[in-house]
């Protein structure tokens, strides 16, 4: 089998688009939170909330949008 050398594939680089953080202030059960909807994270006083509670808060926010 002959191996052809000298043939190279050139790749084109595409500009990556920066994700714009979509931060939303939301009040749930008497606490004020900031929701980062692009990464599905929840912050209180700019400290991340544990995942289980964060999922509940984001779920409540999305449910309130559809209502």
JOZIBEL-V453805 format. One record per pair of residues at least 24 apart in sequence whose ideal C-beta (glycine too) atoms are under 10 Angstrom apart, sorted by the first residue. I is the first residue (numbers start at 1). J is the second residue. If there is no record, write none. Layout:
i = [I;I]
j = [J;J]
This chain:
i = [24;24;24;26;26;26;26;26;27;28;28;28;28;28;28;28;29;29;29;31;33;33;33;35;35;37;37]
j = [58;61;65;57;58;60;61;64;61;53;56;57;58;60;61;64;56;57;60;57;57;58;61;61;62;61;62]
